[in-house]
Amino acid sequence: MRYAWESPTPVSLTRSKIESLPPVPMPLLIRPVVALLVSAAILFAGNGLQAVLLPLRADFNGFTGLEIGLLGSSYYLGLIVGCLLTPLIISRVGHIRAFVAFTATATIAPLIHAIWSEPYLWWAMRALNGLCFAGLAMGIESWLNGASTPETRGRVLSAYTFLNLTVVTAGIQMLGLSDPKGFELFSLTAILYSLAAVPVALTSTPAPAVPHSAKLRLGWLATVSPAAVAGCFLTGLANAAFWSLSPVYAKANGLPITGIITFLTVSVLAGALTQWPVGWYSDRIGRRALLVVAATLAACAGAGLNLAGSAEHWVLLTMGGVYGAAAFPIYTLCVAHANDLVHKKRAVEVSSGLLMTFSLGAICGPLVASWIMSRLGPGALFLHSAAAHAIIALVMATRIYLRPELPEETKEIFVAVPSSTQVVFELDPRGEPEEPGSGMAAGDGLTAAATPDQSSGP
């Protein structure tokens, strides 16, 4: 029996073909990219540790809420700059040298955090960290794309996304290895960053083509799917605030270090575990209907966390799990919804534009949330999140009323993707070329079955 991923000719992975494929042995699938996935695991574990360590340490060091919020905003600002600069750097020196340079530079940030406690310096180092991680993720994702075929890209992307969503929790768990007030955890982060360069530097996988920057046309994207654009911006607003300030929220509510670790782990793992069930249901009942449900549930959980205050720890953990399960799949659902509306040739362009929209929201999110927290208390972090998710639910419900769902045959498959760099979308099977004879003109931007009325709405 020949698997689809072994086929000598490209296969267009429509939903019906995906569902008819026999199971693929995962060890055979990821064998060519094991070294790259190991590097990714080490990097994301280190970044997960630093993401929760920095706000806690900043709080211990007496930073104001606004100063802590700026740490989160600085990271996403650096991420955007890195996505724009990395293709130029790689084209000049190559993938391996660029990867080693980015890991060496990223190692500087946690060490400086440990030595000096100055807000302005920490903001600069957090932006540098974001820039470096854009380059590192872009390098890994380019390699994964180059090492896979059109028939295996979707499964490689699934493995990478699952890794991305789960190893962060390993980094969070490392917070309990030492006192956050010491230098040891910053040193461990620097060690992980340096160690991540080794598998990529020694891999025999051929270097891929230089990644390119997709054309960003946010105005056009807003006319194609205003719901997806609004959803991604508001999701960035909420998610970035969660990563930047939830350790401070948990500490202010009396959780010890082990409790903070558990709270974050439960929230993140719940979001990882619901990605595929949510995607499966969205393929059947519609993206926007499920977005209304998920956003409403996230808003209710956020409101509950805002009111929890002095509640028992198990209440905070339960609500945190519900929040993560509902909130974290929203970005991917918005990307899937927008891709239902465009031709496959535009998939990378659309998804990259939504990632930029998410990042713009992520820059604003920690600033807005920290300002609200300074006036209403730590629980206002999730009041901010509840408001963002309530608006998402309202927008999706309004668009359902204004525009009907697309016909079933025009929908693409749901694909879970991380919000890392635009290169990851080149692994997305929704971006594959159409089979000959599909009847779609090469330059068409909308799905074949979409009417002009549907193409202008979500």
C-alpha positions as CSV (number, residue, x, y, z in Angstrom):
1,M,0.0,0.0,0.0
2,R,1.3,3.5,-0.9
3,Y,0.6,6.3,1.4
4,A,-0.4,9.7,0.0
5,W,2.8,11.2,1.4
6,E,4.8,8.7,-0.7
7,S,3.1,9.6,-3.9
8,P,5.5,10.8,-6.7
9,T,3.1,13.5,-7.8
10,P,1.6,16.3,-5.7
11,V,-1.8,15.7,-4.1
12,S,-4.2,18.5,-3.4
13,L,-5.2,17.8,0.2
14,T,-8.9,18.6,0.2
15,R,-10.9,17.6,3.3
16,S,-12.3,14.4,1.7
17,K,-8.8,13.3,0.7
18,I,-7.4,14.0,4.1
19,E,-10.1,11.9,5.8
20,S,-9.6,9.0,3.3
21,L,-5.8,8.8,3.9
22,P,-4.6,5.7,5.9
23,P,-2.7,6.3,9.1
24,V,0.9,7.5,8.5
25,P,3.6,6.1,10.7
26,M,4.8,9.2,12.6
27,P,8.4,8.0,13.1
28,L,8.8,7.7,9.4
29,L,7.2,11.1,8.9
30,I,9.4,13.1,11.2
31,R,12.7,11.2,10.7
32,P,14.1,13.8,8.3
33,V,13.4,16.7,10.7
34,V,14.1,15.2,14.1
35,A,17.1,17.5,14.7
36,L,15.1,20.6,13.8
37,L,12.2,19.5,16.1
38,V,14.7,19.0,18.9
39,S,16.1,22.5,18.4
40,A,12.6,23.9,18.4
41,A,11.7,22.0,21.6
42,I,14.8,23.4,23.4
43,L,14.1,26.9,22.2
44,F,10.5,27.0,23.1
45,A,11.1,25.4,26.5
46,G,13.6,28.2,27.2
47,N,11.3,30.9,25.9
48,G,8.4,29.4,28.0
49,L,10.6,29.7,31.1
50,Q,11.6,33.3,30.4
51,A,8.1,34.3,29.6
52,V,6.8,33.5,33.1
53,L,10.1,34.3,34.9
54,L,10.4,37.9,33.7
55,P,7.0,39.3,35.0
56,L,7.5,37.6,38.3
57,R,11.1,38.8,38.7
58,A,10.0,42.3,37.6
59,D,7.3,42.3,40.2
60,F,9.8,41.2,42.9
61,N,12.1,44.0,41.7
62,G,9.5,46.7,42.2
63,F,8.6,47.4,38.6
64,T,5.2,49.1,38.1
65,G,2.4,47.4,36.3
66,L,2.9,49.6,33.2
67,E,6.6,48.7,33.2
68,I,5.8,45.0,33.3
69,G,3.2,45.4,30.6
70,L,5.8,47.1,28.4
71,L,8.0,43.9,28.6
72,G,5.3,42.0,26.8
73,S,4.7,44.7,24.2
74,S,8.5,45.0,23.5
75,Y,8.7,41.3,22.7
76,Y,6.0,41.4,20.0
77,L,7.5,44.6,18.6
78,G,10.8,42.8,18.3
79,L,9.0,39.8,16.7
80,I,7.5,42.0,14.0
81,V,10.9,43.6,13.2
82,G,12.5,40.2,13.2
83,C,10.0,38.8,10.7
84,L,10.9,41.7,8.3
85,L,14.7,41.6,8.7
86,T,15.3,37.8,8.9
87,P,14.9,37.1,5.2
88,L,17.6,39.7,4.4
89,I,20.0,38.3,7.0
90,I,19.5,34.7,5.9
91,S,20.0,35.7,2.2
92,R,23.3,37.3,3.2
93,V,25.0,34.6,5.4
94,G,22.9,31.5,5.0
95,H,20.6,29.6,7.4
96,I,23.1,27.9,9.7
97,R,25.2,31.0,10.3
98,A,22.1,33.1,10.8
99,F,20.7,30.5,13.3
100,V,23.9,30.4,15.3
101,A,24.1,34.2,15.3
102,F,20.5,34.5,16.6
103,T,21.0,31.9,19.3
104,A,24.2,33.7,20.5
105,T,22.4,37.0,20.5
106,A,19.3,35.6,22.3
107,T,21.6,34.3,25.0
108,I,22.6,37.9,25.9
109,A,19.1,38.9,27.0
110,P,18.5,36.6,30.0
111,L,22.0,37.2,31.3
112,I,21.6,41.0,31.2
113,H,18.2,40.5,32.9
114,A,20.0,38.7,35.7
115,I,22.8,41.3,36.1
116,W,20.9,44.6,35.8
117,S,17.4,45.5,37.0
118,E,16.6,48.6,34.9
119,P,13.2,48.8,33.1
120,Y,14.6,50.5,30.0
121,L,17.3,47.9,29.6
122,W,14.8,45.1,30.2
123,W,12.5,46.5,27.5
124,A,15.4,46.6,25.0
125,M,16.4,43.1,25.9
126,R,12.9,41.8,25.6
127,A,12.6,43.4,22.1
128,L,15.9,41.8,21.2
129,N,14.6,38.5,22.4
130,G,11.5,38.8,20.2
131,L,13.7,39.8,17.1
132,C,16.0,36.8,17.7
133,F,13.1,34.4,18.1
134,A,11.5,35.6,14.9
135,G,14.8,34.6,13.2
136,L,15.1,31.3,15.0
137,A,11.5,30.3,14.3
138,M,11.7,31.4,10.7
139,G,14.9,29.3,10.3
140,I,13.4,26.2,11.8
141,E,10.1,26.6,9.9
142,S,12.0,27.1,6.6
143,W,13.9,23.9,7.2
144,L,10.8,22.0,8.0
145,N,9.2,23.3,4.9
146,G,12.2,22.4,2.8
147,A,12.5,18.9,4.3
148,S,8.8,18.0,3.7
149,T,6.8,17.4,0.5
150,P,3.4,18.8,-0.5
151,E,1.9,15.5,0.7
152,T,3.6,15.5,4.2
153,R,3.6,19.3,5.0
154,G,0.3,19.1,6.9
155,R,1.4,16.3,9.2
156,V,4.8,17.9,9.8
157,L,3.0,21.1,10.7
158,S,0.7,19.2,13.1
159,A,3.8,17.7,14.8
160,Y,5.5,21.1,15.0
161,T,2.3,22.8,16.4
162,F,1.8,20.1,19.0
163,L,5.4,20.5,20.0
164,N,5.1,24.3,20.2
165,L,2.0,24.1,22.4
166,T,3.3,21.5,24.8
167,V,7.1,22.1,25.4
168,V,6.2,25.6,26.6
169,T,4.7,23.9,29.6
170,A,8.0,22.1,30.2
171,G,9.6,25.5,30.4
172,I,7.0,26.7,32.8
173,Q,7.7,23.7,35.1
174,M,11.3,24.7,35.2
175,L,10.3,27.8,37.2
176,G,10.1,25.5,40.2
177,L,13.8,24.5,40.0
178,S,15.1,27.5,41.8
179,D,14.1,30.8,43.5
180,P,12.9,33.4,40.8
181,K,14.7,36.0,42.9
182,G,18.1,34.5,42.0
183,F,20.2,34.3,38.9
184,E,20.0,30.6,38.3
185,L,16.8,30.5,36.2
186,F,18.1,33.2,33.9
187,S,21.3,31.2,33.5
188,L,19.3,28.1,32.7
189,T,17.4,30.1,30.0
190,A,20.7,31.2,28.5
191,I,22.0,27.6,28.5
192,L,18.8,26.3,26.7
193,Y,19.2,29.0,24.1
194,S,22.8,28.1,23.4
195,L,22.1,24.4,23.4
196,A,19.4,24.8,20.8
197,A,22.0,25.8,18.2
198,V,23.7,22.4,18.4
199,P,21.1,20.1,16.5
200,V,20.6,22.7,13.7
201,A,24.4,23.2,13.3
202,L,25.0,19.5,13.0
203,T,22.0,18.5,10.9
204,S,22.5,17.0,7.5
205,T,19.2,18.2,6.2
206,P,19.8,20.4,3.2
207,A,19.4,24.1,3.8
208,P,16.1,25.4,2.3
209,A,15.5,28.3,0.1
210,V,15.6,31.8,1.6
211,P,12.2,32.7,3.2
212,H,10.5,35.6,1.7
213,S,8.2,38.3,3.1
214,A,4.6,37.8,2.0
215,K,2.9,40.9,0.6
216,L,0.9,42.4,3.4
217,R,-2.4,44.0,2.2
218,L,-4.4,44.5,5.4
219,G,-7.0,46.7,3.7
220,W,-7.8,43.9,1.2
221,L,-7.8,41.3,3.9
222,A,-10.3,43.4,6.0
223,T,-12.7,43.4,3.0
224,V,-12.3,39.6,2.5
225,S,-12.9,38.7,6.1
226,P,-13.5,41.6,8.6
227,A,-14.5,39.0,11.2
228,A,-11.1,37.2,11.0
229,V,-9.2,40.5,11.1
230,A,-11.1,41.7,14.1
231,G,-10.8,38.3,15.8
232,C,-7.1,38.1,15.3
233,F,-6.4,41.6,16.6
234,L,-8.6,41.1,19.7
235,T,-7.0,37.6,20.3
236,G,-3.6,39.2,20.3
237,L,-4.9,41.9,22.7
238,A,-6.0,39.2,25.1
239,N,-3.3,36.4,24.7
240,A,-0.3,38.7,24.9
241,A,-1.7,40.2,28.1
242,F,-2.2,36.7,29.5
243,W,1.4,35.7,28.8
244,S,2.8,39.0,30.1
245,L,0.8,39.5,33.3
246,S,-0.9,36.2,34.4
247,P,2.1,35.3,36.7
248,V,1.6,38.6,38.4
249,Y,-2.2,38.0,38.7
250,A,-1.6,34.5,40.2
251,K,1.0,35.8,42.7
252,A,-1.3,38.7,43.7
253,N,-4.1,36.1,44.4
254,G,-1.9,34.3,46.9
255,L,-0.7,31.4,44.9
256,P,2.8,30.2,45.8
257,I,5.4,29.5,43.1
258,T,4.1,25.9,42.7
259,G,0.6,27.2,42.4
260,I,1.6,29.8,39.8
261,I,3.3,27.0,37.8
262,T,0.2,24.8,38.0
263,F,-2.1,27.6,37.1
264,L,-0.2,28.5,33.9
265,T,0.4,24.8,33.0
266,V,-3.3,24.0,33.3
267,S,-4.3,27.0,31.2
268,V,-1.7,26.3,28.4
269,L,-2.3,22.5,28.3
270,A,-6.0,23.0,28.1
271,G,-5.5,25.2,25.1
272,A,-3.2,22.7,23.5
273,L,-5.6,19.8,24.0
274,T,-8.7,21.5,22.6
275,Q,-7.0,22.6,19.3
276,W,-8.0,19.5,17.4
277,P,-11.5,18.8,18.8
278,V,-12.4,22.5,18.2
279,G,-11.0,22.2,14.6
280,W,-13.0,19.0,14.0
281,Y,-16.3,20.6,15.1
282,S,-15.5,23.8,13.2
283,D,-15.2,21.8,10.0
284,R,-18.8,20.5,10.6
285,I,-20.8,23.3,12.2
286,G,-19.0,26.3,10.9
287,R,-16.1,28.5,12.1
288,R,-18.1,31.6,13.2
289,A,-20.7,29.6,15.2
290,L,-17.9,27.9,17.1
291,L,-16.0,31.2,17.5
292,V,-19.2,32.6,19.1
293,V,-19.2,29.7,21.6
294,A,-15.5,29.7,22.3
295,A,-15.3,33.5,22.7
296,T,-18.4,33.6,25.0
297,L,-16.9,30.8,27.1
298,A,-13.6,32.6,27.3
299,A,-15.3,35.8,28.3
300,C,-17.3,34.1,31.0
301,A,-14.1,32.4,32.3
302,G,-12.3,35.7,32.3
303,A,-15.1,37.4,34.2
304,G,-14.9,34.6,36.7
305,L,-11.2,34.9,37.1
306,N,-11.6,38.7,37.6
307,L,-14.1,38.0,40.4
308,A,-12.3,35.0,41.9
309,G,-9.9,37.1,44.0
310,S,-9.6,35.3,47.3
311,A,-11.3,32.1,46.1
312,E,-9.9,28.7,46.7
313,H,-6.9,27.7,44.6
314,W,-8.8,24.9,42.9
315,V,-11.4,27.4,41.7
316,L,-8.6,29.5,40.0
317,L,-7.1,26.4,38.4
318,T,-10.5,25.2,37.1
319,M,-11.4,28.6,35.7
320,G,-7.8,28.9,34.2
321,G,-8.3,25.6,32.5
322,V,-11.7,26.7,31.0
323,Y,-10.2,30.0,29.9
324,G,-7.2,28.3,28.2
325,A,-9.4,25.7,26.5
326,A,-11.7,28.3,25.0
327,A,-9.3,31.2,24.3
328,F,-6.2,29.7,22.8
329,P,-7.9,28.0,19.7
330,I,-9.6,31.3,18.7
331,Y,-6.6,32.6,16.6
332,T,-6.4,29.3,14.6
333,L,-10.2,29.4,14.0
334,C,-10.0,32.9,12.6
335,V,-7.1,31.8,10.3
336,A,-9.2,28.8,9.1
337,H,-12.2,31.0,8.5
338,A,-10.3,33.5,6.4
339,N,-8.7,30.7,4.4
340,D,-12.2,29.3,3.6
341,L,-12.8,32.6,1.6
342,V,-9.7,32.7,-0.6
343,H,-8.1,30.7,-3.3
344,K,-5.3,28.5,-2.1
345,K,-2.7,30.6,-3.9
346,R,-3.5,33.4,-1.4
347,A,-3.4,31.2,1.7
348,V,0.1,32.2,2.8
349,E,-0.6,35.9,2.1
350,V,-3.9,35.8,4.1
351,S,-2.4,33.9,7.0
352,S,0.6,36.2,7.2
353,G,-1.6,39.2,7.2
354,L,-3.6,37.8,10.1
355,L,-0.4,37.0,12.0
356,M,0.6,40.7,11.6
357,T,-2.8,41.7,12.8
358,F,-2.4,39.4,15.8
359,S,1.0,40.9,16.6
360,L,-0.3,44.4,16.4
361,G,-2.9,43.5,19.0
362,A,-0.3,41.7,21.0
363,I,1.8,45.0,21.2
364,C,-1.2,46.9,22.6
365,G,-2.6,44.1,24.9
366,P,-0.1,44.2,27.8
367,L,-0.1,48.0,27.8
368,V,-3.9,48.2,28.0
369,A,-4.2,45.4,30.5
370,S,-1.4,46.8,32.8
371,W,-3.1,50.3,32.8
372,I,-6.4,48.7,33.8
373,M,-4.8,46.6,36.5
374,S,-3.1,49.7,38.0
375,R,-6.6,51.2,38.5
376,L,-8.8,48.2,39.2
377,G,-6.5,45.6,40.7
378,P,-4.8,42.4,39.5
379,G,-8.1,40.7,38.6
380,A,-8.7,43.4,35.9
381,L,-6.2,41.4,33.7
382,F,-9.1,39.0,33.0
383,L,-11.7,41.8,32.9
384,H,-9.6,43.1,29.9
385,S,-9.6,39.6,28.4
386,A,-13.3,39.1,29.0
387,A,-14.1,42.4,27.2
388,A,-11.9,41.4,24.2
389,H,-13.5,38.0,23.9
390,A,-17.0,39.4,24.4
391,I,-16.4,41.7,21.4
392,I,-15.2,38.8,19.4
393,A,-18.4,36.9,20.1
394,L,-20.5,40.0,19.2
395,V,-18.6,40.5,15.9
396,M,-19.0,36.9,14.9
397,A,-22.7,36.8,15.8
398,T,-23.2,40.0,13.8
399,R,-21.4,38.6,10.7
400,I,-23.4,35.4,10.9
401,Y,-26.5,37.5,10.8
402,L,-25.2,39.7,7.9
403,R,-23.7,36.9,5.8
404,P,-24.6,33.3,5.6
405,E,-22.2,30.4,6.0
406,L,-20.3,29.3,2.9
407,P,-21.4,26.1,1.2
408,E,-19.8,23.0,2.7
409,E,-17.9,22.2,-0.5
410,T,-16.0,25.5,-0.4
411,K,-14.5,25.1,3.1
412,E,-10.9,24.1,3.7
413,I,-9.7,21.7,6.3
414,F,-9.0,23.1,9.8
415,V,-5.2,23.2,10.4
416,A,-3.8,24.1,13.8
417,V,-0.9,26.7,13.4
418,P,1.2,28.5,15.9
419,S,1.5,32.3,15.9
420,S,5.2,32.3,15.2
421,T,6.3,33.6,11.8
422,Q,4.8,33.8,8.4
423,V,7.1,31.0,7.1
424,V,5.0,28.5,9.1
425,F,2.1,29.1,6.7
426,E,4.1,27.7,3.8
427,L,3.7,24.3,5.6
428,D,0.0,24.7,5.6
429,P,-1.7,22.3,3.2
430,R,-4.3,24.9,2.5
431,G,-1.7,26.7,0.5
432,E,-1.0,23.9,-2.0
433,P,-1.6,24.5,-5.7
434,E,-4.9,23.4,-7.1
435,E,-5.0,20.3,-9.2
436,P,-5.1,20.8,-13.0
437,G,-8.6,21.2,-14.3
438,S,-10.0,22.7,-11.1
439,G,-11.6,25.5,-13.1
440,M,-10.0,28.2,-10.9
441,A,-8.1,30.9,-12.7
442,A,-4.6,31.3,-11.4
443,G,-5.0,34.9,-10.3
444,D,-8.4,34.5,-8.5
445,G,-8.3,35.5,-4.9
446,L,-11.6,34.0,-3.7
447,T,-12.9,30.5,-3.4
448,A,-14.4,29.0,-6.5
449,A,-17.9,28.6,-5.1
450,A,-18.0,32.0,-3.3
451,T,-20.4,34.5,-4.7
452,P,-19.4,38.2,-4.9
453,D,-21.7,38.8,-1.9
454,Q,-20.0,36.1,0.2
455,S,-16.5,37.1,-0.8
456,S,-16.8,40.5,0.7
457,G,-17.8,39.1,4.1
458,P,-16.7,36.4,6.5
